């Protein structure tokens, strides 16, 4: 193994501790990261902007602080990818859209998202902005205004979405970790498809300040990493109350990293039969059941549970998420941010129309239309209000289940990664990829995806990654990390 390959195999915790111990300099790590990106980004499409100068400069500053004997942060010198949906001061922030780009220039916000600022505060370094489906709407990154990202395991397949670029940065060993955002599965599903760890925290656990809004009652910033401990360390750093996000929770932040060592003896794991029904690929089911068996072998108690309203989750989500999106995206009007299209002689209304027509891609337009429709007079009660009521039923299902189990284990997605191009013309099929991730989003609960045994695929294709989803009660992230670490320790992949 070359020195560079060796560095690329380190997770977040290992990278940070080797830099802290002086075994490697932050600059060496940064150079290796840039070399990896250079070698594979064009082929895999992880990053829409690589911040090479900032990364090297930041790395040198970390090395200098270390040489002076100053205290280093928990992530000092660790390069990270950040989803293009999160504001990064002075750096490209386009949410995968043309609407945040004007005359060739991307929008560059004057501030960092809180999650990004907290990572930087612990010494983490920005490697670049990661590709995504436009406005986080999609499950394959094919809705990106830039290019689709490709799965490092098999580049003819999608890495999932919408945080696909973040997943590729991690699974393609360009950076040991990344941030994504998850509204209905956008961290968990790409983590499952590429074989990394992805965490959707409890809604409100991580500040949304500086996250470009899609559906605010569902949006959560979440870590992705090559291993469970790395994801835990990222969450430890980004979690906690932020006065700039009024929905952020005031609860104290426990050590998720420490929770990774707790073990699962006596943990009660519920397996909902609704998640193992028709539509689940048998090879995915087999890998997931084997992982649940591994938890049992380590002392967990596994029992069947029911989540009967699961079957309404897709319909409910696509009413509520589009309704919120239609309102949130009204701010992109050609006045305050990015693109402005002004046909000669245009009045204000036609400038708005021209800007939005040209700036938004087809999926975003579809969702704005759907969302506007379900909120409109005469349909509001039938669609939006009804969906809110069903959301309550879905939440109650979970409350009921968590009175008798500590966590719930399911597949993250019904299949392994599909081929690029295979579903893009069929929105309903695409939406069904989210069937297992949407319920936890609607209920606001924490959930993570951890890799289990890859599923054999037909033909010459290598085995494809599979994710086990663990869902917990509100603020139950520590239990999820304990169980995920146990699955990882079983060495199934
Ligand atoms: N795939 C889902 C959607 O298109 C979820 C996306 C997300 O979590 N941002 O809305």
Boltz pocket constraint, residues with backbone or C-beta under 6 A from the ligand:
constraints:
  - pocket:
      binder: B
      contacts: [[A, 135], [A, 136], [A, 137], [A, 138], [A, 139], [A, 161], [A, 162], [A, 181], [A, 182], [A, 183], [A, 184], [A, 185], [A, 186], [A, 187], [A, 214], [A, 321], [A, 430], [A, 434]]
      max_distance: 6.0
